[in-house]
Amino acid sequence: MAETGPLRFRVSAVQLSGRLLCWSLAAAMIAAALDVVLDPRARWWDALWSLPWWLAGGAALAWIALRAREKARRRPPRGGARSDWAQAA
């Protein structure tokens, strides 16, 4: 029997890469807004500003590959079983 509790949960690699994608996009948008509003002139700002955008691109590629692998491993329903989408409609 699996242990349950507030800190015991399973998160798939697809979910982790999706969360990383969302958070890196949020950070990139915040950095872009700060760039427009504050117009920082520090040398390190250019590297810091582009970091979340690169991270978002890498996370998107990882999510696409992991999601495709997850979908390929899913078996089609047997016999007369309806899919979740058909059953929901």
C-alpha positions, 0 to 999 in steps of 0.5 A: 500500500502506498503511503499518503501524506502531505509531502508524498506525491508522484509528479511525472517528468512531463508535469515537472517540465510543464511547470518549469515551462510555465514558471520560466515564461512567467519569469521571462515576462516579468523580466521583459516588463522590468526591462521596459519600465525600469530600463536598467543599464547594468552590464549583467542585465542583458544576461539575466534578461535572456536567461528565462527566455532560454530556459523557457525554450529548453523547457518547451522542447523537453515538454514536447519530447516527454509528452510525445513519449507519454502519448506513444506509450498509452494504449488505445481502449479495448473493445467497446470502451469509449475514450474519455473525450467521447464519454464526456461529450 
